Amino acid sequence: LSGQDELADPAAIGEAVTVGDMTIVVDDVQETSGVLDVTVTIGGVDDVDGSAPFRLIASGRPVIADPERPAACGATTIDPVVCHVYFDVGVADGASRVLFYERGDDQARWVLG
């Protein structure tokens, strides 16, 4: 990791964070039966792939969001909307959960567990 930029401090749940041209608030986090449900408010730009940059590292393993669940985040708009980002964390050992969102050269992260 030497030579890489240091990560900024993680954002707090409920704190508005600007990542590029997008504003994101992680409103709530629930984990039930191996599924992590992250409720977010996201907006700032019309983008058909606006919620695609969400990534999760669960106990050291990358986990991709499941866009097929009800109320899952998808396209974004200028006006903020509340939606959910779901991750299957059933295969992850331990309880460490770190959410990332990248847009252009900007990145934010939230420590969820």
DOVOSE-681013 format. One record per residue (C-alpha): residue number from 1; residue in three letters; x, y, z. Coordinates in Angstrom, 2 decimals. Example, Ala and Ser with C-alpha at 12.3 -4.5 7.8 and 13.67 -1.06 7.14 Angstrom:
// DOVOSE-681013
<ropa seq="1" type="ALA" east="12.30" north="-4.50" up="7.80"/>
<ropa seq="2" type="SER" east="13.67" north="-1.06" up="7.14"/>
END
This chain:
// DOVOSE-681013
<ropa seq="1" type="LEU" east="0.00" north="0.00" up="0.00"/>
<ropa seq="2" type="SER" east="2.95" north="2.32" up="0.15"/>
<ropa seq="3" type="GLY" east="2.81" north="5.10" up="-2.39"/>
<ropa seq="4" type="GLN" east="-0.99" north="5.15" up="-2.45"/>
<ropa seq="5" type="ASP" east="-3.07" north="8.03" up="-1.18"/>
<ropa seq="6" type="GLU" east="-4.37" north="7.59" up="2.34"/>
<ropa seq="7" type="LEU" east="-8.08" north="7.02" up="2.70"/>
<ropa seq="8" type="ALA" east="-10.15" north="9.87" up="4.02"/>
<ropa seq="9" type="ASP" east="-11.95" north="9.37" up="7.32"/>
<ropa seq="10" type="PRO" east="-15.13" north="7.35" up="6.90"/>
<ropa seq="11" type="ALA" east="-18.41" north="9.22" up="6.64"/>
<ropa seq="12" type="ALA" east="-20.97" north="8.81" up="9.39"/>
<ropa seq="13" type="ILE" east="-24.41" north="7.32" up="8.91"/>
<ropa seq="14" type="GLY" east="-26.79" north="10.23" up="8.37"/>
<ropa seq="15" type="GLU" east="-24.04" north="12.56" up="7.06"/>
<ropa seq="16" type="ALA" east="-24.41" north="14.02" up="3.55"/>
<ropa seq="17" type="VAL" east="-21.32" north="13.31" up="1.45"/>
<ropa seq="18" type="THR" east="-20.52" north="14.74" up="-1.97"/>
<ropa seq="19" type="VAL" east="-18.71" north="12.36" up="-4.32"/>
<ropa seq="20" type="GLY" east="-18.03" north="14.06" up="-7.63"/>
<ropa seq="21" type="ASP" east="-21.37" north="15.44" up="-8.74"/>
<ropa seq="22" type="MET" east="-23.43" north="13.09" up="-6.53"/>
<ropa seq="23" type="THR" east="-24.64" north="13.63" up="-2.97"/>
<ropa seq="24" type="ILE" east="-25.19" north="10.53" up="-0.83"/>
<ropa seq="25" type="VAL" east="-26.52" north="9.94" up="2.65"/>
<ropa seq="26" type="VAL" east="-26.40" north="6.47" up="4.19"/>
<ropa seq="27" type="ASP" east="-29.64" north="6.61" up="6.16"/>
<ropa seq="28" type="ASP" east="-29.81" north="3.15" up="7.72"/>
<ropa seq="29" type="VAL" east="-28.18" north="-0.29" up="7.67"/>
<ropa seq="30" type="GLN" east="-29.89" north="-3.58" up="8.50"/>
<ropa seq="31" type="GLU" east="-28.53" north="-7.11" up="8.19"/>
<ropa seq="32" type="THR" east="-31.00" north="-9.98" up="8.15"/>
<ropa seq="33" type="SER" east="-30.47" north="-13.61" up="7.11"/>
<ropa seq="34" type="GLY" east="-27.18" north="-12.88" up="5.35"/>
<ropa seq="35" type="VAL" east="-28.44" north="-9.85" up="3.41"/>
<ropa seq="36" type="LEU" east="-27.13" north="-6.38" up="4.15"/>
<ropa seq="37" type="ASP" east="-29.74" north="-3.71" up="3.32"/>
<ropa seq="38" type="VAL" east="-28.26" north="-0.20" up="3.09"/>
<ropa seq="39" type="THR" east="-30.85" north="2.57" up="2.79"/>
<ropa seq="40" type="VAL" east="-29.43" north="5.60" up="1.00"/>
<ropa seq="41" type="THR" east="-30.58" north="8.96" up="-0.25"/>
<ropa seq="42" type="ILE" east="-28.78" north="9.70" up="-3.52"/>
<ropa seq="43" type="GLY" east="-29.05" north="12.45" up="-6.12"/>
<ropa seq="44" type="GLY" east="-27.30" north="15.24" up="-7.93"/>
<ropa seq="45" type="VAL" east="-27.16" north="14.14" up="-11.55"/>
<ropa seq="46" type="ASP" east="-29.23" north="12.18" up="-14.08"/>
<ropa seq="47" type="ASP" east="-27.27" north="8.96" up="-14.62"/>
<ropa seq="48" type="VAL" east="-28.63" north="5.57" up="-15.69"/>
<ropa seq="49" type="ASP" east="-25.73" north="3.91" up="-13.80"/>
<ropa seq="50" type="GLY" east="-25.62" north="6.36" up="-10.88"/>
<ropa seq="51" type="SER" east="-25.90" north="3.73" up="-8.16"/>
<ropa seq="52" type="ALA" east="-23.60" north="1.17" up="-9.81"/>
<ropa seq="53" type="PRO" east="-20.43" north="2.44" up="-8.06"/>
<ropa seq="54" type="PHE" east="-21.52" north="1.13" up="-4.64"/>
<ropa seq="55" type="ARG" east="-19.14" north="-1.60" up="-3.46"/>
<ropa seq="56" type="LEU" east="-18.87" north="-3.46" up="-0.19"/>
<ropa seq="57" type="ILE" east="-15.93" north="-5.16" up="1.46"/>
<ropa seq="58" type="ALA" east="-17.31" north="-7.69" up="3.95"/>
<ropa seq="59" type="SER" east="-14.67" north="-9.24" up="6.19"/>
<ropa seq="60" type="GLY" east="-12.04" north="-8.71" up="3.52"/>
<ropa seq="61" type="ARG" east="-14.15" north="-10.01" up="0.62"/>
<ropa seq="62" type="PRO" east="-15.59" north="-7.85" up="-2.15"/>
<ropa seq="63" type="VAL" east="-19.37" north="-8.15" up="-2.47"/>
<ropa seq="64" type="ILE" east="-21.32" north="-6.83" up="-5.46"/>
<ropa seq="65" type="ALA" east="-24.69" north="-5.12" up="-5.00"/>
<ropa seq="66" type="ASP" east="-27.85" north="-7.02" up="-5.99"/>
<ropa seq="67" type="PRO" east="-29.92" north="-4.64" up="-8.17"/>
<ropa seq="68" type="GLU" east="-32.83" north="-7.08" up="-8.57"/>
<ropa seq="69" type="ARG" east="-34.37" north="-6.71" up="-5.11"/>
<ropa seq="70" type="PRO" east="-37.43" north="-4.52" up="-4.47"/>
<ropa seq="71" type="ALA" east="-36.68" north="-0.78" up="-4.10"/>
<ropa seq="72" type="ALA" east="-33.05" north="-1.36" up="-5.17"/>
<ropa seq="73" type="CYS" east="-31.15" north="1.72" up="-6.30"/>
<ropa seq="74" type="GLY" east="-30.75" north="2.12" up="-10.02"/>
<ropa seq="75" type="ALA" east="-30.66" north="5.23" up="-12.17"/>
<ropa seq="76" type="THR" east="-30.16" north="8.50" up="-10.33"/>
<ropa seq="77" type="THR" east="-31.67" north="11.92" up="-10.91"/>
<ropa seq="78" type="ILE" east="-30.83" north="15.47" up="-9.96"/>
<ropa seq="79" type="ASP" east="-33.46" north="15.30" up="-7.22"/>
<ropa seq="80" type="PRO" east="-32.44" north="13.01" up="-4.32"/>
<ropa seq="81" type="VAL" east="-34.35" north="9.74" up="-3.92"/>
<ropa seq="82" type="VAL" east="-34.37" north="7.13" up="-1.17"/>
<ropa seq="83" type="CYS" east="-33.50" north="3.62" up="-2.31"/>
<ropa seq="84" type="HIS" east="-31.77" north="0.46" up="-1.08"/>
<ropa seq="85" type="VAL" east="-28.44" north="-1.18" up="-1.92"/>
<ropa seq="86" type="TYR" east="-28.50" north="-4.89" up="-1.08"/>
<ropa seq="87" type="PHE" east="-25.49" north="-7.17" up="-0.58"/>
<ropa seq="88" type="ASP" east="-25.37" north="-10.93" up="0.03"/>
<ropa seq="89" type="VAL" east="-22.97" north="-11.14" up="2.96"/>
<ropa seq="90" type="GLY" east="-23.83" north="-14.70" up="3.93"/>
<ropa seq="91" type="VAL" east="-20.49" north="-15.98" up="2.61"/>
<ropa seq="92" type="ALA" east="-18.43" north="-13.42" up="4.52"/>
<ropa seq="93" type="ASP" east="-16.73" north="-14.54" up="7.71"/>
<ropa seq="94" type="GLY" east="-16.92" north="-12.00" up="10.52"/>
<ropa seq="95" type="ALA" east="-18.88" north="-8.79" up="10.88"/>
<ropa seq="96" type="SER" east="-16.63" north="-6.20" up="9.20"/>
<ropa seq="97" type="ARG" east="-18.58" north="-4.18" up="6.60"/>
<ropa seq="98" type="VAL" east="-17.17" north="-1.19" up="4.67"/>
<ropa seq="99" type="LEU" east="-19.22" north="0.50" up="1.94"/>
<ropa seq="100" type="PHE" east="-17.52" north="2.45" up="-0.86"/>
<ropa seq="101" type="TYR" east="-18.84" north="4.77" up="-3.55"/>
<ropa seq="102" type="GLU" east="-16.60" north="6.09" up="-6.32"/>
<ropa seq="103" type="ARG" east="-17.34" north="8.74" up="-8.91"/>
<ropa seq="104" type="GLY" east="-14.55" north="10.00" up="-11.13"/>
<ropa seq="105" type="ASP" east="-11.51" north="10.53" up="-8.93"/>
<ropa seq="106" type="ASP" east="-13.61" north="10.97" up="-5.77"/>
<ropa seq="107" type="GLN" east="-14.45" north="8.28" up="-3.25"/>
<ropa seq="108" type="ALA" east="-16.37" north="8.02" up="0.01"/>
<ropa seq="109" type="ARG" east="-16.53" north="5.17" up="2.48"/>
<ropa seq="110" type="TRP" east="-18.69" north="4.22" up="5.41"/>
<ropa seq="111" type="VAL" east="-17.75" north="1.72" up="8.11"/>
<ropa seq="112" type="LEU" east="-20.97" north="-0.19" up="8.70"/>
<ropa seq="113" type="GLY" east="-19.77" north="-2.89" up="11.03"/>
END
